[in-house]
Amino acid sequence: MINLIQLPEIGRAVFVGDTHGDIQASRSIIKQYKKRKYHIIFLGDYVDRGEKSKENIDFLISAQKEYSRIILLAGNHEMHSIEPVSPSNFWDSLSENDISYYAEIFKNFPLAVSGKGFIAVHAGIPDLQDMNDWDKIIPGDSNWIRILWADFREKDGEVLGEVFGRIKLGRDYFNRVMKNLNKNVLIRSHDPLAPERMFDNRCLTIFTSSSYGRYRQIAIVDLSREIHSIDDIEIINF
């Protein structure tokens, strides 16, 4: 498994939040941005909640084989076999053979992508000293949990507590770790209670699933430019 993928410093990328079985959104985005030769980065959580979880993830796996610029990051709902999630309607519907099949595919999903001034993950950033430490993260360890499960809150402090297994991280943690990673902006999904923008316009949370009753959102990044704040990113509601 490759934990971190470095994006090229040319072209554009579209970032897609949780889709949770929203195959309509997945199809629409790939159809539109494949034509433009964009890198298409999905931020995890392709299954559960939505009624078409299996159709959605099967479509994404197939599309990735046909278009190499699609990147499927790991979300906590893909890692149910390591750290159980709820709801788990996708996993509950599968046979034992199918559970093994999908778990084997999902374990190879990367955890993050990196570009000029930004990093993108499913949920939170790991407590690392520098970018070279990404390869040290292993499934189930504390940093792996933070990448897939952590929530951010617009409060001073480092670790603010834990609710239902979801660690809450504050402003001081965000600023310290982003400095260690030498990154300005984080692009993430995962937490429907988070505002779109946090931490002085440096933490962007987007969703691309109809399951949450919010606008579907995507974020467009010019990979040739240094990203200094969310204002350097185009956010589209649809």
N, C-alpha and C positions, 0 to 999 in steps of 0.2 A: 504494500500500500504506500502511495506517495501522499504524504500529509499536506504538502504545500505546492501549489503550481504557480510559477512565475509567468505572468502574462507578457506578451510582447509590447514593445514601446511604439507600436504603430497600429493604426486602425481604431475601431470602436468596439465597445462591449456593451451588451445589455444585461442587466442583472434582474433576476426574477425571484420574487419572494416565495413563501410557501404556496404550493398549488393544491395540496390535499385533495386529490381526485378531480380537480377542475381541468379535465382534459381539453375542454373548449379553449381555455386560456393558453394551455401549453401548445396546442396546435396553432392557434392564432399567432403567437409570438414567434414560434419557429418558422412558420410560413413567411411572415413579414421580414424577419431579420436574417434569415438564411439567404434570401435574395440579395440583401445588402452586404453579405459576407461579414457580418458582425460575429464576434465571439459572443456566445450565449451562455451565461452562467446562471444555473439554477441553484438557489441557496438551501436546498434540502426540503424535507417534509412533502413528499410526493404522494404519500399514502395516508390512510385513516381519515376520519371525519367525512370526506366526500364519498358519494355513492359509487363513483367510478375510479376508485383507487387503483385497482388492478389494471384497468384499461389505460390509465394515466401513466403508470410506471412502465408498462410494457411499451407504450408509444414512445416514451422518452429514451428507453434503452435502445429501441430500434432506430430512432432518429439519430442518436449519438453515433451509431455504427455507420450511418450514411453521411454524417456531417461532423467532421472531427473537431470543429470549433465549439461544439456543445460540451460544457463541463457540468457534471452533476455532483454537487457537493453533498456530503453526508448531513442529514438532519437527525434529530433524536428519534423520529418515528421510523427511520430506516434501521436504527440500531436496537430495535426491540429485543433481539435475541441476547444482547449484552446488558442493556439497561431497560427494563420493561417500561412501556408507555401506556397511557390511558387518555382517550379511547384507543382501542386497538382493533377496530372492526375489520380492517384489511387482514391483519394477521390471524384473527379469530376465524376468518372464512376459509383459510388455506388448509390443504392437507399437509401431513408431515413432510412429504417429499417436496411440496411447493415451499414450505417454510425454509427448508434447507437450501433450496435453489435460490430464493431471493436473499437469504442471509449471506450466502456465499458471494453473490454479486455486490451487495451493499457494503460488505466489509472492505471492498477495494475502492470505495468512493473517497476522494480526497477531502480534507478538512477545511481548506482555505485556498483562496487565490490572492496574489499580491500584484500590485501595479505601482505606478509612480505616485507616491504619496498616499496610497490607500491600501486597505486590506479588506477582504470580504469573507465572512463565515456565516454559519447558520445562526448562532446565538451570541456567544461571548468570546472574549479574547483570553488566551492562556497566559499564565503568569510566567513569562519567559524573560531572560536577560537580553537576548537579541534574536534576530531572525534565524540564525544558524541552529537554534535549539528546537525548531519544529520537528526535526527528525527524531527527537528523543521522546515524543509523545506516543504513548501506547494505548490501545483501547481499554477503557475502564479506569484509567488513572485520573487524578484530580484535574489536570489540564484538559484532558479529553472531555470530561464532564462539563467543564466551563465552556468549551467550544460548542457543545451540543445542547446544553441545558440552561446556561446562565441568563439571567435578566439584568438589565441595567435600570437604575433609579436615579433621578436627578437630585441626589442628595450628597452632601459631603461624607467622606469615609471610604474605606476600602471594601471589606466584606460586611454587608449590612444585615446578614442573616440568611435564613433558608426557609422557604415555604413549600410544602409538598415536594421536597426533593429538589427544588429549583433555587439555586444560590442567587442572592441579590448582591450586585456589585455597584459601588458608588463612584462618584466623580474622581476621588483621589486614586482609586484603582485604575480607572480608565486612563487618566492623564499619565500616571506612572508607566503603565505597560505600553501605551502607545508611544511614549518617549523611548522606551527600551527598544521597541520595534522600528523606531524611526519612521512612523507613519502619522499622517495628519487626520485621516478620515477612516471610519469603520462603516462598512455596508453590511447590514444584517437583516434578519426576519424574526421568526420564532415567537415573539411576544406581542399579542394583540392589545395588551394594555399599555404598551410603550407609546409615547408620542412619536411622530415622524422624525423630529429633530431633537437631539439632546446634546449636552456638553458643549455649549457655545458653537453649535452648528457643525459638530464633528462626528456625530453618531447618527446614522440614517437607518431607520427601520421601515421596511416596505413589506407589503403583502400582495399576492397575486392570486388569491383564492376567493371564490364567492362564498366560501364556508363561513367567513367571519362577518359578513354583512357590511363590509367596507368597500371603498373603491378598490378595484384591482389596480395595482401600481407596478411600474417597472422603472428602472433607473438606467440612464445612458451615460457612459463615460468615454471621453476622448482619451485613448491610451497614450497618445503622444504628449499630453499635457500633464504637468504636475498638479495633482489635486490637493488644494489647500483647505477647502471647506466644502460643505454640501452645496454651496452656491455654484461650485464648479461642475456640478452634476445636474443633468436634465432629468426631472422626475415627471413621469407621464401617468395620468389617471385614465382608466378606460373601463 
